[in-house]
Amino acid sequence: MRRAWRQAVWVGLVAAVSIMGSAARGEIAVVSCEEAKRLIESSEPAKRPVVIDTRGGYKDYFRSHLPTAHHSNFDTLRGTDRGVPVQYLPDDLTAALLFRAGVDRDRTHLLYATGDKLPNDEILSTSMVAYVLEKFGVRDIRVIDGGLAEWQRLGFATTQEYFGNPPGKLPSQKDASIGIGIDELLTKLGRPGVVLVDARPRNEYLGEDDVWLRKGHIPGAISFHWARLMEPGNTHKFRSPEEASRELASVGLDKGQEVIVYCGTSREGSLLRFYLRHVAGFPNVRLYEGSWKEYAALKQHPAETKENRLK
């Protein structure tokens, strides 16, 4: 009963935030499926959002997607650079892809993928695209809570029709300050008040995996798996604020810290940064874009497998 009540409060909060955001443009936030549907169906064409399906599987888009959704595979924004895979593309290439996707400085952007039980992690494609848009100066971005799975659960119509956005209009100024590179990161390690958070599964943090070039994590980092913020039955749906706050507090995270997040390739870290900055209201959160796949290749820098704790 209490859980149902908490979930109802969360749904109401998301809807309230969405409505306020519709009136006051320039918000980066979570939006309910109900509010997303209202925006998509607006009787005023100028107020309709840019809807972007961020899934990597193009056949998933072919099978079913939201009305007016433009497919923009998240992984087209990354590529191998100097031998390191899935690094963010140079700004000129990224700008061309965003322009082609219809990203527009004067419009609301609705982003989504789908959701299911772990190991489904398609929300990470959405949070990564949201990060890139924010970095390129876009200030009106909404992640659809629950994604396609919640949309379908509510009985809302989907389509197989393609939709291509008109060419976009990008903001004139970027905001690179939301990310951090390896050189600056190294100067931050061990500083008082700076907290480094590894958003990967705990086994990867501890080096108990067969994935990475080197095992373990960046020295001093604490572990907080991104999925702790999501509903167990739908990894695209955020847990209630009460539940999420309890999870964050359990590892000692608070708004007074300078928080730097990272993961394997930056997707998991982008989700954690999105939540901390734009839902929980942490004022100082940055993403180490290179993440572990870059750091692991820099063998002059140490790694560790011991678990660190703030509390």
C-alpha positions, 0 to 999 in steps of 0.5 A: 500500500505504501509503495503504491502511494509513493508511486502515485506521488512520484507520477503526480510530481513528474506530471506537475514538473512537466506542466510547469516545464511546458510553460517555462521553456528551457528545462531539462527534466523527466516527463510523464507519458501522459504529458508527452502525449499531450505535447505531441498532440498539440493543436498548435504545430509550433508547440509540438516537440522534436521526438527522438527515438534513441535506440540502437536497434533500427529494427526496433524502430521499424517494429514500433515507435512513438508518433512523429518519432525520428530515429537517431541511433545513439551510437552514431555519436561515437567512434574509435579515436586513436585506438580507443573505441566509442569515443565522442565524435569531434564537434563538427561531426556531432553538430552535423548529426544533430542538425540532421536529426532536427535538433532545434534550439527553439523547441522542446525535445522528447527523448526515449528508448524502451525499458524492461528488466535488467539486463535491458539498459536502453534508457542509457542511450536516451540519457547519453543523447540528452547529455550530448544535446545539453553539451551542445547548448540545448536547454529544453530536453525531456526524458520520457519516464518509462519509455516505450514500454510505459507508453504501450502499457498505458494503451497509447498508440504507436506507429510504424510510419517513418518521420523525418524532422526538418533540418535543425537549428543548433544553439550558438553556444555549447556548454562543455563544462558539464563534462571533464577530460582526463587531464583535469580529472587527474588534478581532481583525484583525492581533493577534499569535497570531490567525489568520484562515482563509478556507475557500472555494475559492482562486479565491474567496479571490483574487477570481477569481469571479462570485459575490460582491458584492465580490471577495477576502477579509478583510485578513490572512486565509490560504486553506485550502479545506475540501475539503483535509480530505476524501477526493477520491472522497467529500467526506463522508469525512475523510482520515486524520489523518496526511494532514489534519495534513500539509495543516494544517501546510503553511499554518502552522496549529497548536494554539497559535494563536487561529483564526477561520474563515470562508467565503462563508456559514458552511457551509465555515467550519463544516466547518473549525471542526468538524475543527480543534476536534473532530478535530484538537483545536485548543483555540481555534477560532471561526466568523465566522457572517456570513462573506464575504456579510456582510463584503462588504456592509459596504463601509466595511471594506477587502477585499484580493485578495493572498495571505497566508501564515503560512509 
